[in-house]
Amino acid sequence: MATARVTSSWQGGFQAEVTVANPGTTRLNGWTVTWTRAGGQTVDSLWNGRLTQTGTAVSVDDVGWNGTLAPGASGSFGYTASGSAATPELTCRAR
């Protein structure tokens, strides 16, 4: 499960944090979070993840050290983006 929240915004951009949680009963060994950017948005920088952008599709993979989550545990990554501050609808899957 992944949730996003805007932590700061300014004219023409914003910063967001995404929390990845393991609600299951077994260890999660790697995750990928995906979403579709709103019109005009561009992810400019990202930390605690590996970013791939193709067209409006955004994909973020764990960076190894934050990919293993025990049951009930969570981790996070953050990003800055250009465009309007809008929290995306996220999809999260185990790898």
N, C-alpha and C positions, 0 to 999 in steps of 0.2 A: 504494500500500500504506500502511496506517495501523496503528499499534500504540499501545496505551495502557498506562500504568503509574501506579499510585497512588504519589505522592511523600510524602504525609503523611496521617495520619488521626487523628481524635479522636472522642470520644463524640458521635454524631449527625451526623458529617460527614467530609469528606475533600477532598483536593486531588489532581488528576491531571494528567499531561502526555500529550499525544498527539503522536506523531511521524508526519509525512506524508513518505513517501519516493518518489522517482521511480526505479524500477528499470529503466525503459525506455531506449531508445536515442535518443529525441527529447525536446525540451523540453516540459515540462508547463506549460500556460498557464491555470491555475485549477483548483481542486479543491473537492470537497464530501465531507465525512465525515459518515456517518449511523450511528445506533445506536438501540436501544430501551432506555429507562431501566428498571432493575430496580424492582420494586414499592417505593414509598415514596421513591424518589430524586427530587430536584429539582436541576437545575443552577442555582446561585445567581448565579455570576459567571463570566465567560469573558474571556480576553485573547488577542490575536493572531488573532481570528476573528470572524465574524458568526453569532450564535446564533439559531436558530429552534426553538421547542418547541411541539409540538401533541400533546396527550395524553401518551403515553409516548414518542413519536417525537422524537428530537433530531437536528438538522441543523446543521452548522457549515461555512460557506464561508470561503475565504481572504479577506483584507482588502486585496487588490491587491498591496501591496508584498511579501507572502510567498507569493503564488500562482504565481509563475513559478519552476519548479525545473528546473535542467539535469539531464541524465542522471546518475544516481548521487547527486544532491543530495537533501537533506531539509530540512524546516522543522518548526515545531511550534506548538502552541497549548496553553493550559492552562485549567483550570476548577476551581472549588470547587463542591461539591454537598452537599446535605443527604441523610441516609440512610446506609445501610451502604456501606462502602468495597468496591466490586466493580469490576473492570475490565470494560468492556463488550466485546462482540464488534462490531467496527467494519466498516463498508463504506466504501470510498473510491472515488470516481470522478472522472475528469477532466471539466472543464466546457468 
